[in-house]
Amino acid sequence: MTPAEADFFRTSIQGSFEGIGARVEWDETVETLRISEPFENQPAWQAGLRRGDLVLAVDGESLQGTSLNEAVAKIRGPKGTTIVLSVLSEGSADPRDVPVTRDLIETPTIATDSLGQDQQIAYVKLTTFNQNAGQLVRQAVEEAMKHEPTALILDLRGNTGGLLREAIKVANVFVEESTILLERFNDGRVERYATTTQAVAKNIPMIVLVNEGSASASEIVAGALQDTGRAQLLGVTTFGKGSVQLPHTLSNGAIMRVTVARWFTPNDRTIEGTGLAPDIVIELTDEDREHGADPQLTAAVDLLEQQIGQ
């Protein structure tokens, strides 16, 4: 990883950075940056950027034909400085210039809600496995359980992973006395990771939402809950990132990551290159996104309400 990519990696783990406050993705069709989620009340949101907006240029310099990391590097910068983004919104024929003043951004890690006809399904969305993820999930589920929910949804869609230790902590919230992960090395040695703490929600019906963006630590948690029978997975097959990499910081700030092992689920299923197949396959199309529909979440709520009714 170049020094710039390494900085991006470090800030994603730390959970804070200086920038405009939006989750972004690379649109392969037009080869530029797309806003996938502006953080509410952060600079991008306050400047009028919304989900689906294309960022074509930064301060007059085109992003088209660059890369996700290059684009992010141009947009991030010191708190208090202003950049001008050339933005094309859906339904508009021409881009508009949007000035945005950078700020210190705290990356949203977790979101909670109550769903279902009687608002009795607890919903927890985890966006990254940063250094606070395990504690935040435990606190969120403990708070939800005070209201005696009848079921639970854990949303790991788009969560590209993070710290292994936080994945173990998150799995501990839902299962007890279980293997979470097998780590297999080149010499045949296998390290087993098991639960170590008391679960908070180990009995109520549960569904985990996953998609092609669920990777690494997300797959560890999803695989553990699937293999132990604690929860069903709903969505589409996950990314398939099951390699263990040790980062080595070089003298110029770059990072070299060396793969030293592979991850396997408790039932010894490989993650690397194959991903996890959901128990219930539900697609979420671009058309669904355009209309604000979420058939995966809707299906999860419907299935849990059916189970509760039984």
N, C-alpha and C positions, 0 to 999 in steps of 0.2 A: 504494500500500500504506500503510495506517495505521501510526503508530509501532509499535503492538504487532505488526502483521503484518510490519513491517520487521525488528523484533528476531528474530522467528521465522525469517525468511529468512536473516539474518546468521548465526545460530547453526547453521542447517542446513548452511551452507557451511563454517563453522569446525570443525564436528565435535564440539563440546562445548556443554553447557548445564546449567543447574541445574533439576532436575525429578525425576520418579519413575523414569525409565529404561524407556520402552516406546515401541514404534512403534504409532501409532494410525490409525484411519480413521473416516470418518463413515458411519454406518449410516442410509441413506435411509428404510428401512422404519419404524424406530421413532424416527428423527430424534434420535439421540444418538451418543455416542462409543463405539467398539468397540476393544478391545485386539487389535491384529493380531499383535503380537510383543513380549512382555516380554523385556527383555535379561537374560540369565541372571546371577544373583547381584547384580542391581541392586535398588533399593528396591521397585519394583513386584513383581518376582519373589519377593523375600524376604517381602513382605506377603501372598503367595498369589494374586496376579493371574495369570491365564493367558490364552492365546490364545482369542478369542471372547467374553470377558467384556464386558458392556455397562456403561458408567459412566453412571449416570443423574443423579447430582448430586455437587457438590463443596461440602463444608461446609454441606450442607443446601440449597444453591442449585441448582435444576434446570438441567441442560444441554439438556434436550429442547426442540427448536424454536430452538436457537441456531445455531451454525455450528462447523466444525472449528477455525478459528482462534480463535474466542471460547473454545471449550472448552479448547484447549491453553493459552491465556493464563491461564485460571483454575487449571490444574493445575501449571503451572510456577511456580517461586518460589525464594526464597533457600535455599541449602543449610542444613540443620539444622532447618528449619521443618516442621511436621507438618500434613497435611490429612486430612480424612476423606472417603473416596469411597463413594458408594452404588453397590454393584456387584451386577448380576444375572448369575449364571452360568448356562450352558446346563444345562437339566434342573432348575433351581430355580424354585419358584413365587414366592418373595419375595426382594427384594434384601437384602443385608447391608452393614453399615457396616465399611469397611476403613481403618484409619489407616495412612498412609504418610508416612515422613519423607524429605523431599527431600534430594538429594545432588548433587554435581557429576558429571554423566554424560558419559562419553566414548562418542559414538555408534559402534557397531560398523560398520566400513566394509567389511570383507572377511571371508569365511569360506571355509575349504578342507576338502576331504575326498578320500578315495580310494574309488571306486565300482566296481561290476562284480563278476563272479564271482571274478576273480583280483585285485581291488582295483587294477587297472592303468589305470583311467580317472581322470584328474585332474579334480577339480571345484573351481571357483572361483566364489564368489558375491560380487558387488559390489553394495552396497546404496545407494551414493550417490557422486557425483563431487565429493567435497570436495577440499580443497587437497592431500590426501595420496594420493588415489586412484591416480594413475598409478604412483607409486613403490611403493605397496603391492601392486598387481597384478603389476608386474614382479618384485618380490621373491618373491611367492607362486608365480608360474609358474617362476621360476628354481629355487626350492626343489623344486617338483614335478618338474621336468625331471631333477633329479639322480637320481630313482628310475626314470627311463626309462619313463614312461607310454606306453601304446599309443594313447591318445586323450585328448581334452580337452573339458570342458563349461564354458562361461562362462554363468553365470546372471545375467541382467539383469532378471528379473521384479520388478515393483514398484519399480524404480529410476527415480525421477522426474527424474533428471538432476543438473545442477550446473554446474561450470565447463567451458567449452569447451576450455581448454588441457589439462585432465585427460583429456578424451575423446580428444584427439589422442595423448596419451601412452599411453593404454590401447590404442588401435588399433596403435600402434607396437610393442607387445609381440608382435603376431601377424602383421603383414605388413611387408614391406620394399618400397622403391621403388614406392610406390603412392600414388594420390590418396586422401585420406581424406574430403574434404568440399569442396563448392563453396558459396561464400557470395555470393549475388546481391543487389545493391543496386538501389534504385529508379531510378537513372540508367543502369542497364544494366551497370555495372561488376561483374566477377566476380572474387572472390579465391579462389585455390585453395590448400588446405592439403594438404600431402603428408607422408609419413613422413620422419623425420630421423635416426632411430637404428636400431641393429641389432635385429631381432626375436629373441625368445627361443624362441618355439614357432611356426615358420612352416610346418611340413610335416605334423605328425601330424593325423589326422582330428579334426574339431572341430565341435561344435554349440553354437549360442547359444540359450538359452531366453529368450523374450520373452512379454509379455502386455499387456493393455490399460493396465497401470500403467507400462510401459516408455516413457519420454518423454525428449525433448530430447537430452541428451548420450548417453543409452542408445541412442537411435535413430541418432545419428551413428555410434557404434561398430558397431551391428548392421548399418546400411546399408552401411558400408564393407566389413565382412567378407563380407556377402552379395554385393555388387557385384563384389568382387575374386575371388569364388569361393573365398575362404579358409574359409568356414564356411556351413553351412545354418542357417536360423532355424527354430525349432520352438516352437509355442505358438499364440497368437492375435494378431490384428493389433494393432500398438502404438498408443500414444495419439495421435500426430500433432501434436507440438509442434516446429515447425521454424522458429520466428521468433527473430531475433537482437535482444535487448533490452539497451539501455544503461541502467543504473540511475543515477538522480540523487538524492542525499540532500538533502532539504529541511530548512529551519531547525528544524522541530519533530521531526526524526528520522524523518519519513515518507520513503518512497522513491517516486519516479515513474520508471517503466520505459518507455522509448520504443523502439518497434520500428523498427529501421533497415535490416534486411535479412532474407532468408529463406535457410534451409539446404536444400541439395540433396545427394543421394548422389553418389558418383563417376560413376555412369551418368546423372546429371542427373534423377533421380527426385525429385519433391517430397516433403517430409515433412509440411509444415504442412497440417493438416486431414484428411489421408488416412492417415497412419501407414504402417508397413511391413507387408506381408502375409508371413507366414511361408512357408517352403518346405514345411513339414509342419505341418498344422493339427491340434492336439490341444487339446481343451477341459479345463479344470479346474473342476468344478462345486462348488457349496456343499456338496453331499452328499459329494464327495470330501474336502473340507476337514474336514467333521464327523467323517469316519472316519479322518483322518490319512493319506489316500492322495494320491499325487502322480503321476498318470498321465503328465504331461509329462516329468518327470524319468525315470520308468521307461521311457518310449518312447525318450528320448534314449540311455539306457544300452543298451537292446536294439538300437537301430539302429547304434550305434557298435560293439557287439560283433559284429554281423553283418558290418559293413565290415571289421573286424579279421580275422574268420574267413575272409573272402574272400582 
